[in-house]
Amino acid sequence: MTRMHARSTTIHGAPRSVPTATDFVRDQVVPEVAAMAGCTGLSLLTDSASGTCIVTTSWLDEAAMHASREGVAASAARTAEVLGGRPELQEWEVAAMHRVPEAGHGARSRVTWLRTGPGAVDRAVDAVRLSLMPKLDDLPGFCSVSVLVRRSEGLAVAAVSYASPADLEQAREGAREFRESFAPALGIEVLDAAEFDVAIAHLRVPETT
């Protein structure tokens, strides 16, 4: 089965530049990237307090993602210039995606970076898909969950989005349980976690559950 892939561009810039960078991505980057062969969408997460922005583009397959590398790098460099930071590009395989409604204005996302053994990635993803995702469906304001992986390195990143800051706050205890109980029980190390505004939500990755 051919799996979709994604490229994330993380930029740590100036907090005051986040609104301008958001407009730049929406008006300039989205049309440029959408015109590239094999691109299926783009999302933008922002944190106005730290100045961190994460642009994620989705691709039909690994070949399309690799073919876009030069063009996306150029867009990332211009976005970083607007933000006043440097872009960090990473390539991933889309291991899981589940969404209910499309995340709208005011949505928030909790992103968690994870590490396990390279040979244990599939087991960890299956556990998230079978045990965690059904619980998320019952949470107020739940919009989507995605899991991206780099199998050879045992790395994964999970993003769970909610319709509002209040909904994300209400789910905080479940997120803590995941970090402190669920993940360690599976041999998964939580590397970091952060919360972002969902500025653009058009990744258009199909359901994989």
C-alpha positions as CSV (number, residue, x, y, z in Angstrom):
1,M,0.0,0.0,0.0
2,T,1.3,3.4,-0.9
3,R,1.3,5.7,2.1
4,M,1.0,9.5,2.0
5,H,3.9,11.6,3.2
6,A,4.3,15.0,4.8
7,R,7.0,17.6,5.2
8,S,7.1,19.8,8.3
9,T,8.8,23.2,8.4
10,T,9.4,24.5,11.9
11,I,10.5,28.1,12.3
12,H,11.3,29.8,15.7
13,G,10.9,33.5,14.9
14,A,9.8,36.8,16.4
15,P,6.4,36.6,18.2
16,R,5.4,40.0,16.7
17,S,5.9,38.6,13.2
18,V,3.5,35.7,13.5
19,P,0.4,37.5,12.1
20,T,2.4,38.7,9.1
21,A,3.8,35.3,8.5
22,T,0.4,33.7,8.7
23,D,-0.9,36.1,6.0
24,F,2.2,35.3,3.9
25,V,1.7,31.6,4.1
26,R,-2.0,31.9,3.3
27,D,-1.6,34.3,0.4
28,Q,1.8,33.3,-1.1
29,V,2.9,29.8,0.1
30,V,-0.4,28.0,-0.2
31,P,-0.9,28.8,-3.9
32,E,2.7,28.0,-4.7
33,V,2.7,24.6,-2.9
34,A,-0.7,23.6,-4.2
35,A,0.5,23.9,-7.7
36,M,3.3,21.4,-7.1
37,A,2.7,17.9,-8.5
38,G,1.4,15.5,-5.9
39,C,0.6,18.1,-3.2
40,T,-2.6,17.4,-1.4
41,G,-2.7,20.2,1.2
42,L,-1.1,22.4,3.8
43,S,-1.6,23.2,7.5
44,L,-0.1,26.0,9.7
45,L,0.2,25.9,13.5
46,T,1.3,29.1,15.2
47,D,2.3,30.1,18.8
48,S,2.2,33.9,19.2
49,A,3.9,33.7,22.6
50,S,7.1,32.0,21.4
51,G,7.1,33.0,17.7
52,T,7.1,29.3,16.6
53,C,5.3,28.3,13.4
54,I,5.0,24.8,11.9
55,V,4.0,24.6,8.2
56,T,3.1,21.0,7.2
57,T,2.5,20.0,3.6
58,S,1.0,16.6,2.5
59,W,2.0,14.6,-0.5
60,L,0.5,11.6,-2.4
61,D,3.7,9.5,-1.9
62,E,7.3,9.7,-1.1
63,A,8.4,10.4,-4.7
64,A,6.2,13.4,-4.9
65,M,7.5,14.7,-1.6
66,H,11.1,14.3,-2.7
67,A,10.4,16.0,-6.1
68,S,9.1,19.0,-4.3
69,R,12.1,19.4,-2.0
70,E,13.7,22.3,-3.8
71,G,10.5,24.3,-4.3
72,V,9.3,23.8,-0.7
73,A,12.7,24.8,0.6
74,A,12.5,28.1,-1.3
75,S,9.1,28.8,0.2
76,A,10.3,27.9,3.7
77,A,13.2,30.3,3.4
78,R,11.0,33.2,2.5
79,T,8.6,32.3,5.3
80,A,11.5,32.2,7.7
81,E,12.7,35.6,6.5
82,V,9.2,37.0,7.3
83,L,9.3,35.5,10.8
84,G,12.9,36.3,11.5
85,G,14.1,32.7,12.1
86,R,15.6,29.8,10.3
87,P,13.5,26.9,8.8
88,E,14.0,23.3,10.0
89,L,12.6,20.9,7.4
90,Q,11.7,17.3,8.3
91,E,10.1,14.6,6.2
92,W,7.6,12.0,7.5
93,E,5.3,9.2,6.6
94,V,1.6,9.7,7.5
95,A,0.9,6.7,9.7
96,A,-2.6,7.7,11.0
97,M,-5.2,10.3,10.4
98,H,-8.7,10.7,11.9
99,R,-10.9,13.8,11.8
100,V,-14.5,14.6,12.7
101,P,-15.2,18.2,11.6
102,E,-12.7,20.5,9.8
103,A,-10.9,22.6,12.4
104,G,-12.4,26.1,12.2
105,H,-11.5,29.6,13.4
106,G,-10.2,29.5,17.0
107,A,-9.1,25.8,17.0
108,R,-6.1,24.7,19.1
109,S,-3.8,21.8,18.7
110,R,-1.6,19.9,21.1
111,V,1.5,18.5,19.4
112,T,3.6,15.7,21.1
113,W,7.0,14.5,19.8
114,L,7.7,10.8,20.6
115,R,10.5,8.2,20.3
116,T,10.5,4.4,20.4
117,G,12.6,1.6,18.9
118,P,12.6,1.6,15.1
119,G,11.1,-1.8,15.1
120,A,8.3,-0.8,17.5
121,V,6.8,2.1,15.5
122,D,4.0,0.1,13.9
123,R,3.0,-1.4,17.3
124,A,2.9,2.1,18.8
125,V,0.8,3.5,15.9
126,D,-1.6,0.6,16.1
127,A,-2.0,1.2,19.9
128,V,-2.8,4.8,19.3
129,R,-5.2,3.9,16.5
130,L,-7.1,1.2,18.4
131,S,-7.0,2.5,22.0
132,L,-6.6,6.3,21.9
133,M,-8.5,7.4,18.8
134,P,-11.9,6.0,19.9
135,K,-11.6,7.9,23.2
136,L,-10.9,11.1,21.3
137,D,-14.2,10.9,19.4
138,D,-16.1,11.3,22.7
139,L,-14.3,14.4,23.8
140,P,-16.0,17.8,23.4
141,G,-14.7,19.8,20.5
142,F,-12.4,17.1,19.1
143,C,-11.5,17.8,15.5
144,S,-8.7,15.6,14.4
145,V,-5.7,13.5,15.3
146,S,-2.7,12.8,13.1
147,V,0.4,10.7,13.6
148,L,3.5,11.2,11.4
149,V,6.5,8.8,11.7
150,R,10.1,8.3,10.7
151,R,10.4,4.6,11.0
152,S,14.2,4.2,10.7
153,E,14.7,6.6,13.6
154,G,11.8,5.5,15.8
155,L,10.4,9.0,15.8
156,A,6.8,10.1,15.7
157,V,4.8,13.3,16.1
158,A,1.1,13.3,17.1
159,A,-1.1,16.3,16.8
160,V,-4.6,16.5,18.3
161,S,-6.8,19.4,17.5
162,Y,-9.8,20.8,19.3
163,A,-12.4,23.4,18.3
164,S,-11.5,25.9,21.0
165,P,-9.0,26.7,23.7
166,A,-11.6,25.6,26.3
167,D,-12.0,22.2,24.6
168,L,-8.2,21.7,24.6
169,E,-8.0,22.7,28.2
170,Q,-10.8,20.2,29.1
171,A,-8.8,17.4,27.4
172,R,-5.6,18.3,29.4
173,E,-6.0,15.4,31.9
174,G,-6.2,12.9,29.1
175,A,-3.1,14.3,27.5
176,R,-1.3,14.0,30.8
177,E,-2.4,10.4,31.1
178,F,-1.1,9.6,27.7
179,R,2.3,11.1,28.5
180,E,2.7,9.6,31.9
181,S,0.9,6.2,31.6
182,F,-0.1,5.1,28.1
183,A,3.1,6.0,26.3
184,P,5.6,4.6,28.9
185,A,3.6,1.3,29.0
186,L,4.3,0.9,25.3
187,G,8.0,1.8,25.6
188,I,7.4,5.3,24.0
189,E,9.5,8.2,25.3
190,V,7.8,11.6,25.2
191,L,10.4,14.1,23.9
192,D,8.4,17.3,24.0
193,A,4.8,18.7,23.8
194,A,3.5,22.1,22.9
195,E,0.2,23.8,22.1
196,F,-0.6,25.9,19.0
197,D,-3.3,27.9,17.3
198,V,-4.6,26.2,14.1
199,A,-4.1,29.0,11.6
200,I,-4.7,27.0,8.5
201,A,-6.2,23.5,8.4
202,H,-6.2,22.2,4.8
203,L,-3.9,19.1,5.0
204,R,-6.4,16.9,3.2
205,V,-5.0,13.6,4.2
206,P,-7.7,10.8,4.0
207,E,-8.7,8.7,7.0
208,T,-6.3,5.9,7.8
209,T,-8.2,4.4,10.7
